[in-house]
Each structure stands twice: as structure tokens, then as C-alpha cells.
Amino acid sequence: MFDNCVNTNKQGDVGMACAIQYFSMLGYVVSIPLTDSQEYDIIIDNGKRLFTVQVKTTKHKTRYNNYTVSLKTSYGNRKRNVVKVCTDIKYDLLFVLTAEGTCYLIPKCDIKSIRNGVVLGKDKERYKVYQYEQVKV
């Protein structure tokens, strides 16, 4: 899924595009904040309620072959790099896109170990929502 991504920023762009497509296919209104200084990436409106969504991507696997997604955020420039470790979840839903194209939508209440990230093992199978087919052009 991320073979053509030259860096993690491009990988994040693919994740955002997939999240927007997924929620749009459900008929939800998707809003993108004007800046990137908030704790979420998009807002979705299902017609009854607004939800904040953090979008993450991963190509990292545990030794047991389960994908793992870090909840820390990295940003910076040539002079300074900042890594912000998540200690408190301030969004409603976590949308994850794996390198194989599988998407997960995990509610905040089911994210337990935030410092170490989230392992997408058997206990997270129920949160699989979509599988993208990789198309070669």
C-alpha cells in the first residue's frame, strides 16, 4: 500500500485519503480542520453526531506478525525534530490503514495501552472495516 510513498508524510497522505473515502462511501460528511495543531485529523458527521478521528498508518509488525501502530506524533524541520508521545486520547475514533490495505476503526474506549501503541491482533479483528485492493498502474 505504501510502496510508492517516498516518506512518512506521503504515507500519511495515503491514510488520510483512504479515511476520507471510507467515511464518504458511508454517506458521512467529512470535514478537515484548517490547521494541523489539534489532536485529530478529520471530523465526521453521521447526521446525528460529530466524531473526531485520528488517522494513522502502519507497516510495522510484531514478531507474531500482527501490525502495530504507534500513537506518537513526529514533526519538525532540519534544525529540530519533535516526538509527541500520546498520554491521553483526545479523539473519538482511531482509523488505521495497514501496508496490506486493511483498515481498522477503533473507538477510543477500546484503546488500552497508548504509550506502547496499539497491536492489531485477534482482539482487534472486530474493528476491521475495509480492505483496499492494491492496483498497479
C-alpha positions as a LaTeX table, in Angstrom:
\begin{tabular}{lrrr}
\hline
Residue & $x$ (\AA) & $y$ (\AA) & $z$ (\AA) \\
\hline
Met1 & 0.00 & 0.00 & 0.00 \\
Phe2 & 2.89 & 2.37 & 0.75 \\
Asp3 & 5.36 & 1.18 & $-1.89$ \\
Asn4 & 5.26 & 4.48 & $-3.79$ \\
Cys5 & 5.49 & 6.68 & $-0.69$ \\
Val6 & 8.83 & 8.48 & $-0.58$ \\
Asn7 & 8.49 & 9.35 & 3.12 \\
Thr8 & 6.15 & 9.03 & 6.11 \\
Asn9 & 4.37 & 12.28 & 5.21 \\
Lys10 & 3.28 & 10.75 & 1.89 \\
Gln11 & 2.29 & 7.57 & 3.73 \\
Gly12 & 0.10 & 9.72 & 6.00 \\
Asp13 & $-1.46$ & 11.35 & 2.93 \\
Val14 & $-2.49$ & 7.90 & 1.67 \\
Gly15 & $-4.04$ & 7.13 & 5.06 \\
Met16 & $-5.99$ & 10.39 & 5.06 \\
Ala17 & $-7.26$ & 9.77 & 1.53 \\
Cys18 & $-8.42$ & 6.26 & 2.48 \\
Ala19 & $-10.16$ & 7.53 & 5.61 \\
Ile20 & $-11.95$ & 10.28 & 3.69 \\
Gln21 & $-13.01$ & 7.80 & 1.01 \\
Tyr22 & $-14.24$ & 5.27 & 3.58 \\
Phe23 & $-16.39$ & 7.74 & 5.51 \\
Ser24 & $-17.65$ & 9.38 & 2.31 \\
Met25 & $-18.77$ & 5.97 & 1.00 \\
Leu26 & $-20.83$ & 5.60 & 4.19 \\
Gly27 & $-22.57$ & 8.88 & 3.33 \\
Tyr28 & $-20.98$ & 10.83 & 6.18 \\
Val29 & $-19.94$ & 14.44 & 5.89 \\
Val30 & $-16.17$ & 14.68 & 6.28 \\
Ser31 & $-14.55$ & 17.90 & 7.48 \\
Ile32 & $-10.85$ & 18.66 & 7.53 \\
Pro33 & $-9.56$ & 21.21 & 10.07 \\
Leu34 & $-7.78$ & 24.28 & 8.69 \\
Thr35 & $-4.61$ & 23.60 & 10.71 \\
Asp36 & $-2.84$ & 20.51 & 12.00 \\
Ser37 & $-2.37$ & 21.64 & 15.60 \\
Gln38 & $-5.34$ & 19.71 & 17.02 \\
Glu39 & $-5.34$ & 16.14 & 18.35 \\
Tyr40 & $-7.39$ & 14.76 & 15.43 \\
Asp41 & $-7.15$ & 14.70 & 11.65 \\
Ile42 & $-10.77$ & 14.79 & 10.47 \\
Ile43 & $-14.28$ & 15.29 & 11.77 \\
Ile44 & $-17.12$ & 13.10 & 10.58 \\
Asp45 & $-20.83$ & 13.83 & 10.77 \\
Asn46 & $-23.14$ & 10.83 & 10.58 \\
Gly47 & $-26.24$ & 13.00 & 10.65 \\
Lys48 & $-26.76$ & 12.52 & 14.38 \\
Arg49 & $-23.41$ & 13.37 & 15.93 \\
Leu50 & $-19.94$ & 14.70 & 15.16 \\
Phe51 & $-16.91$ & 12.46 & 15.79 \\
Thr52 & $-13.24$ & 13.41 & 15.82 \\
Val53 & $-10.97$ & 10.91 & 14.08 \\
Gln54 & $-7.22$ & 10.38 & 14.31 \\
Val55 & $-5.80$ & 8.74 & 11.16 \\
Lys56 & $-2.70$ & 6.55 & 11.42 \\
Thr57 & $-0.85$ & 4.26 & 9.02 \\
Thr58 & 1.47 & 1.36 & 9.73 \\
Lys59 & 3.78 & $-1.05$ & 8.03 \\
His60 & 5.38 & $-2.30$ & 11.26 \\
Lys61 & 4.67 & $-5.80$ & 12.57 \\
Thr62 & 5.34 & $-7.53$ & 15.85 \\
Arg63 & 7.31 & $-10.77$ & 15.99 \\
Tyr64 & 3.92 & $-12.52$ & 15.98 \\
Asn65 & 3.12 & $-10.96$ & 12.57 \\
Asn66 & 0.49 & $-8.53$ & 13.90 \\
Tyr67 & 0.56 & $-4.94$ & 12.72 \\
Thr68 & 1.32 & $-2.38$ & 15.38 \\
Val69 & 0.54 & 1.32 & 15.18 \\
Ser70 & 2.27 & 3.99 & 17.21 \\
Leu71 & 0.15 & 6.74 & 18.70 \\
Lys72 & 3.01 & 9.21 & 18.95 \\
Thr73 & 3.28 & 12.13 & 16.57 \\
Ser74 & 6.53 & 13.30 & 14.98 \\
Tyr75 & 7.07 & 16.64 & 13.33 \\
Gly76 & 9.81 & 19.14 & 12.81 \\
Asn77 & 12.30 & 20.53 & 10.37 \\
Arg78 & 16.03 & 20.31 & 9.64 \\
Lys79 & 17.02 & 22.01 & 12.89 \\
Arg80 & 14.58 & 20.36 & 15.27 \\
Asn81 & 12.57 & 17.17 & 15.42 \\
Val82 & 9.77 & 16.78 & 17.97 \\
Val83 & 8.21 & 13.49 & 19.03 \\
Lys84 & 5.00 & 13.86 & 20.99 \\
Val85 & 4.03 & 10.73 & 22.94 \\
Cys86 & 0.31 & 10.23 & 23.40 \\
Thr87 & $-0.63$ & 10.10 & 27.08 \\
Asp88 & $-4.30$ & 10.96 & 26.76 \\
Ile89 & $-6.56$ & 10.23 & 23.81 \\
Lys90 & $-8.42$ & 13.35 & 22.74 \\
Tyr91 & $-10.32$ & 11.96 & 19.76 \\
Asp92 & $-13.35$ & 9.68 & 19.42 \\
Leu93 & $-12.13$ & 7.18 & 16.82 \\
Leu94 & $-8.81$ & 5.84 & 15.56 \\
Phe95 & $-8.71$ & 4.98 & 11.84 \\
Val96 & $-5.72$ & 2.80 & 10.89 \\
Leu97 & $-4.55$ & 1.79 & 7.41 \\
Thr98 & $-2.02$ & $-1.05$ & 7.22 \\
Ala99 & 0.55 & $-1.67$ & 4.48 \\
Glu100 & $-1.62$ & $-4.54$ & 3.22 \\
Gly101 & $-4.58$ & $-2.19$ & 2.76 \\
Thr102 & $-6.67$ & $-3.30$ & 5.73 \\
Cys103 & $-8.49$ & $-0.55$ & 7.62 \\
Tyr104 & $-9.47$ & $-0.57$ & 11.26 \\
Leu105 & $-11.84$ & 1.79 & 13.04 \\
Ile106 & $-11.27$ & 1.59 & 16.78 \\
Pro107 & $-13.30$ & 3.55 & 19.34 \\
Lys108 & $-11.42$ & 5.49 & 21.99 \\
Cys109 & $-12.79$ & 3.31 & 24.79 \\
Asp110 & $-11.09$ & 0.20 & 23.33 \\
Ile111 & $-7.60$ & 1.66 & 23.12 \\
Lys112 & $-5.83$ & 0.48 & 26.25 \\
Ser113 & $-2.03$ & 0.74 & 26.08 \\
Ile114 & $-1.50$ & 4.12 & 24.46 \\
Arg115 & 2.17 & 4.60 & 25.38 \\
Asn116 & 3.20 & 1.45 & 23.53 \\
Gly117 & 0.77 & 1.96 & 20.67 \\
Val118 & $-1.92$ & $-0.44$ & 19.51 \\
Val119 & $-1.32$ & $-4.00$ & 18.36 \\
Leu120 & $-3.80$ & $-5.06$ & 15.68 \\
Gly121 & $-4.10$ & $-8.65$ & 16.86 \\
Lys122 & $-7.04$ & $-11.02$ & 17.19 \\
Asp123 & $-8.69$ & $-8.82$ & 19.81 \\
Lys124 & $-8.92$ & $-6.02$ & 17.22 \\
Glu125 & $-10.34$ & $-8.20$ & 14.39 \\
Arg126 & $-13.85$ & $-6.91$ & 15.11 \\
Tyr127 & $-12.70$ & $-3.41$ & 14.16 \\
Lys128 & $-11.69$ & $-4.28$ & 10.58 \\
Val129 & $-13.87$ & $-2.17$ & 8.34 \\
Tyr130 & $-12.43$ & $-2.31$ & 4.84 \\
Gln131 & $-9.78$ & $-3.94$ & 2.65 \\
Tyr132 & $-8.30$ & $-1.93$ & $-0.22$ \\
Glu133 & $-7.13$ & $-3.78$ & $-3.29$ \\
Gln134 & $-3.69$ & $-2.74$ & $-4.41$ \\
Val135 & $-3.82$ & $-1.78$ & $-8.06$ \\
Lys136 & $-0.72$ & $-1.44$ & $-10.22$ \\
Val137 & $-0.97$ & 1.24 & $-12.88$ \\
\hline
\end{tabular}
